[in-house]
Amino acid sequence: MPTHAVDLKISHAIAIGGVDITLPVRRGRTLLGTLTISRGGVDWRKAHARSSVSLNWAKFAEMMAEVD
């Protein structure tokens, strides 16, 4: 069974200005996709895809509330 390891520890706020935060998401050594976080929202691009799915923060919050 594949394992996932995600570690991020930040003890203070980091303002996202003009530079987005990009996180590669992997299962083992296999790239699943890339999550990009910006002031405007989040983008998900599957591995090797040309386009991404973009959500503004309001839509992202709405989508996450539906999961609960």
C-alpha positions in Angstrom: 0.0 0.0 0.0 1.4 3.4 -0.9 2.3 5.8 1.9 2.0 9.6 1.8 4.3 11.9 3.8 3.5 15.6 4.0 5.5 17.7 6.4 5.2 21.5 6.7 5.8 23.4 9.9 5.5 27.1 9.9 5.5 29.0 13.2 4.5 32.3 11.8 2.4 33.7 9.0 3.9 34.0 5.5 2.3 36.6 3.2 1.7 35.4 -0.3 2.6 38.4 -2.4 3.4 38.3 -6.1 5.0 34.9 -5.9 2.7 31.8 -5.7 3.5 28.7 -3.6 3.8 25.6 -5.7 3.7 22.1 -4.0 4.4 19.0 -6.0 2.1 16.2 -4.7 3.5 12.6 -4.9 2.5 9.1 -4.0 5.9 7.5 -3.3 8.0 8.6 -6.3 5.1 9.1 -8.7 4.0 12.7 -9.3 0.2 13.0 -8.9 0.1 16.7 -9.7 0.9 20.2 -8.6 -1.0 22.4 -6.1 -0.5 26.1 -6.6 -1.6 28.5 -3.8 -2.0 32.2 -4.6 -3.8 35.3 -3.3 -6.6 34.6 -5.7 -7.2 30.9 -4.9 -5.8 27.5 -5.6 -5.0 25.6 -8.8 -4.6 21.9 -9.3 -2.7 20.5 -12.3 -2.5 16.8 -12.8 0.9 15.3 -13.6 1.8 15.9 -17.2 -1.4 17.9 -17.9 -1.4 21.1 -19.9 -4.2 22.8 -18.1 -5.2 23.2 -14.5 -8.4 23.4 -12.4 -8.7 26.9 -10.7 -10.8 27.7 -7.7 -11.1 31.1 -6.1 -11.1 31.0 -2.3 -14.9 31.4 -1.9 -15.5 28.4 -4.3 -12.8 26.4 -2.6 -14.4 27.0 0.8 -17.8 26.0 -0.6 -16.3 22.8 -2.1 -14.6 21.9 1.1 -17.8 22.5 3.2 -19.6 19.9 0.9 -17.0 17.3 1.9 -17.9 17.6 5.6 
